[in-house]
Amino acid sequence: MALSETVSRLRRTVADLHRELTRYELVIWTAGNVSARVPGEDLMVIKPSGVSYDDLGPESMVVTDLHGELVEGDLAPSSDTAAHAYVYRHMPEVGGVVHTHSPYATAWAARGEPIPCVLTMIADEFGGEIPVGPFALIGDDSIGRGIVETLRTSRSPAVLMRNHGPFTVGRDARSAVKAAVMVEDVARTVHFAHQLGTPPSSIDGAAVDRLYERYQNVYGQ
């Protein structure tokens, strides 16, 4: 497939995936973003900055290099572009990155507290607790550095950046969106569990390993 056709397809995919963020109520107003690596190229497709989700179509997606410099498009890239670009440069296995301010996951980030592995769903998708990354300011690649440093020592595709919110990664953009949906779901459920009284107990590590292996390699078609 020619590069122009690949980019065109990814523009459509990334635009469509932003609708999943609103469908699952992971974002408000213009916050949040999805990006996708262009396979075989030092390029990515990402949402433009400050544009209403109702106005996000394939034509409004922008293409940047992996240092966040605009390559194609009429709009300014997302304010999180530098973070996404850093992840792609340093985690070659990652093909998609998502950032949201989904309320329950962001509440855990505000507390600077990892989400413990107290549910089989957490073991399945995240392979253990969902870790907290360091506080970092928006604007350069500081957030990206925090994401990479945290996820390199974890099986989790999600990190709760302290005082900011969740970032998720995946082999492609759809997988990263799935992780964003699931991190909010488990963050909410574990929050409810804490409200019932005694904090829930974490699942035994050996059981977590078995659950993660089954879900990642056996579950599904």
C-alpha positions as CSV (number, residue, x, y, z in Angstrom):
1,M,0.0,0.0,0.0
2,A,1.3,3.4,-1.0
3,L,2.2,5.8,1.9
4,S,-0.5,8.2,0.9
5,E,-3.1,5.4,1.1
6,T,-1.8,4.3,4.5
7,V,-2.0,7.8,5.9
8,S,-5.5,8.3,4.5
9,R,-6.6,5.0,6.1
10,L,-5.1,6.0,9.4
11,R,-6.7,9.4,9.3
12,R,-10.1,7.7,9.0
13,T,-9.3,5.2,11.7
14,V,-8.0,7.8,14.2
15,A,-11.0,10.1,13.5
16,D,-13.4,7.2,14.1
17,L,-11.7,6.2,17.3
18,H,-12.2,9.6,18.8
19,R,-15.9,8.9,18.7
20,E,-15.3,5.9,21.0
21,L,-13.8,8.3,23.6
22,T,-17.1,10.3,23.6
23,R,-19.3,7.2,23.4
24,Y,-17.7,5.7,26.5
25,E,-17.7,9.2,28.2
26,L,-13.9,9.3,28.7
27,V,-13.5,12.9,27.6
28,I,-15.3,16.3,27.8
29,W,-15.2,19.3,25.6
30,T,-11.9,19.1,23.5
31,A,-9.8,17.2,26.0
32,G,-8.1,13.9,25.2
33,N,-6.5,12.5,22.0
34,V,-5.8,9.4,20.0
35,S,-2.7,8.9,17.8
36,A,-1.5,6.1,15.5
37,R,2.0,5.3,14.3
38,V,2.4,5.2,10.5
39,P,3.9,1.7,9.9
40,G,7.4,1.7,8.6
41,E,7.7,5.5,8.7
42,D,8.9,8.0,11.4
43,L,5.4,9.5,11.3
44,M,2.2,9.5,13.3
45,V,-1.4,10.7,12.8
46,I,-2.9,12.6,15.7
47,K,-5.9,14.8,16.7
48,P,-5.5,18.6,16.2
49,S,-5.5,20.8,19.3
50,G,-8.7,22.3,20.7
51,V,-11.1,21.1,18.0
52,S,-14.6,20.0,19.0
53,Y,-15.2,16.2,18.8
54,D,-18.2,16.9,16.6
55,D,-15.9,18.5,14.0
56,L,-13.3,15.8,14.0
57,G,-13.2,14.1,10.6
58,P,-10.5,12.4,8.6
59,E,-9.6,15.6,6.9
60,S,-8.9,17.4,10.3
61,M,-6.4,14.8,11.5
62,V,-2.8,15.9,11.3
63,V,0.4,14.1,10.5
64,T,3.6,14.8,12.4
65,D,7.1,13.3,12.5
66,L,8.2,11.5,15.7
67,H,9.6,14.8,17.1
68,G,6.1,16.4,16.9
69,E,6.8,18.6,13.8
70,L,3.9,19.1,11.5
71,V,4.3,17.2,8.2
72,E,0.7,17.3,6.8
73,G,-2.4,19.1,7.8
74,D,-3.9,22.6,8.2
75,L,-4.3,22.6,12.0
76,A,-2.0,22.7,14.9
77,P,-1.3,19.2,16.4
78,S,-2.6,18.2,19.9
79,S,-0.8,19.8,22.9
80,D,0.2,16.2,23.9
81,T,1.9,15.5,20.6
82,A,5.4,15.7,22.1
83,A,4.4,13.0,24.7
84,H,3.0,10.7,22.0
85,A,6.1,11.2,19.8
86,Y,8.4,10.4,22.6
87,V,6.6,7.1,23.3
88,Y,6.8,6.1,19.6
89,R,10.5,6.9,19.5
90,H,11.3,4.8,22.5
91,M,8.8,2.0,22.4
92,P,8.9,0.6,18.8
93,E,6.3,-2.0,19.7
94,V,3.7,0.7,20.3
95,G,1.4,1.5,17.4
96,G,-1.2,3.7,19.2
97,V,-1.4,6.1,22.1
98,V,-4.4,7.5,23.9
99,H,-4.8,10.1,26.5
100,T,-8.1,10.9,28.4
101,H,-9.2,12.6,31.6
102,S,-11.7,9.9,32.3
103,P,-13.0,10.8,35.8
104,Y,-12.4,7.6,37.9
105,A,-9.0,6.8,36.5
106,T,-8.0,10.5,36.8
107,A,-9.2,10.4,40.5
108,W,-6.6,7.7,41.1
109,A,-4.0,9.8,39.3
110,A,-4.9,12.8,41.5
111,R,-4.3,10.7,44.6
112,G,-1.0,9.4,43.1
113,E,-2.2,5.9,43.8
114,P,-1.9,2.8,41.6
115,I,-5.0,0.8,40.9
116,P,-4.4,-2.5,42.7
117,C,-4.9,-5.8,40.9
118,V,-8.1,-6.9,42.8
119,L,-10.1,-8.0,39.7
120,T,-9.6,-10.7,37.2
121,M,-10.2,-8.1,34.5
122,I,-7.3,-6.1,35.8
123,A,-5.1,-9.2,35.7
124,D,-6.3,-10.0,32.2
125,E,-5.8,-6.7,30.5
126,F,-3.1,-5.0,32.7
127,G,-1.1,-8.0,34.0
128,G,-1.0,-6.5,37.5
129,E,-1.6,-3.2,39.2
130,I,-2.0,-0.1,37.0
131,P,1.0,2.0,37.8
132,V,1.4,5.7,38.6
133,G,3.8,7.8,36.6
134,P,5.6,11.0,37.7
135,F,4.2,14.5,37.7
136,A,5.2,16.3,34.5
137,L,4.2,19.5,32.8
138,I,2.6,19.7,29.4
139,G,4.5,21.2,26.4
140,D,7.6,19.2,25.9
141,D,8.4,15.5,26.1
142,S,8.5,15.3,29.9
143,I,5.2,13.4,30.0
144,G,6.4,11.0,27.3
145,R,9.6,10.3,29.4
146,G,7.4,9.5,32.4
147,I,5.2,7.2,30.4
148,V,8.1,5.3,29.0
149,E,10.0,5.0,32.3
150,T,6.9,3.7,34.0
151,L,5.7,1.2,31.4
152,R,9.1,-0.3,30.8
153,T,8.9,-1.9,34.2
154,S,5.2,-3.0,33.9
155,R,3.0,-5.2,31.7
156,S,0.3,-2.6,31.9
157,P,-0.7,-0.8,28.7
158,A,-2.0,2.1,31.0
159,V,-0.2,4.5,33.2
160,L,-1.8,7.1,35.5
161,M,0.3,10.2,35.2
162,R,0.3,11.9,38.6
163,N,-2.1,14.8,38.9
164,H,-2.9,14.5,35.2
165,G,-4.7,11.4,34.0
166,P,-4.4,8.1,32.1
167,F,-2.3,7.4,29.1
168,T,-2.6,4.1,27.3
169,V,-0.7,2.3,24.6
170,G,-1.3,-0.6,22.3
171,R,0.0,-2.4,19.2
172,D,-2.4,-0.2,17.3
173,A,-4.6,2.8,18.0
174,R,-7.7,0.6,18.6
175,S,-5.9,-1.5,21.2
176,A,-4.9,1.7,23.0
177,V,-8.5,2.9,23.0
178,K,-9.6,-0.4,24.4
179,A,-7.1,-0.1,27.2
180,A,-8.5,3.5,27.9
181,V,-12.0,2.2,28.1
182,M,-11.0,-0.7,30.4
183,V,-8.8,1.4,32.7
184,E,-11.8,3.7,33.4
185,D,-14.1,0.7,34.0
186,V,-11.8,-0.9,36.5
187,A,-10.9,2.4,38.2
188,R,-14.7,2.9,38.8
189,T,-15.3,-0.6,40.1
190,V,-12.3,-0.6,42.5
191,H,-13.4,2.8,43.7
192,F,-16.8,1.4,44.5
193,A,-15.2,-1.6,46.3
194,H,-13.2,0.8,48.5
195,Q,-16.5,2.6,49.5
196,L,-17.9,-0.6,50.9
197,G,-15.4,-0.7,53.8
198,T,-12.2,-2.8,54.0
199,P,-10.0,-2.4,50.9
200,P,-10.2,-5.4,48.6
201,S,-7.3,-7.9,48.6
202,S,-5.0,-8.1,45.6
203,I,-5.0,-11.3,43.5
204,D,-2.0,-13.7,44.1
205,G,0.8,-13.1,41.7
206,A,0.9,-16.6,40.3
207,A,-2.8,-16.4,39.6
208,V,-2.3,-13.0,37.9
209,D,0.3,-14.5,35.6
210,R,-2.0,-17.3,34.6
211,L,-4.9,-15.0,34.0
212,Y,-2.8,-12.6,31.9
213,E,-1.3,-15.4,29.8
214,R,-4.7,-16.9,29.1
215,Y,-6.3,-13.6,28.2
216,Q,-3.4,-12.4,26.0
217,N,-2.8,-15.7,24.2
218,V,-5.9,-17.9,24.3
219,Y,-9.0,-15.7,24.8
220,G,-11.0,-14.7,21.7
221,Q,-11.1,-15.8,18.1
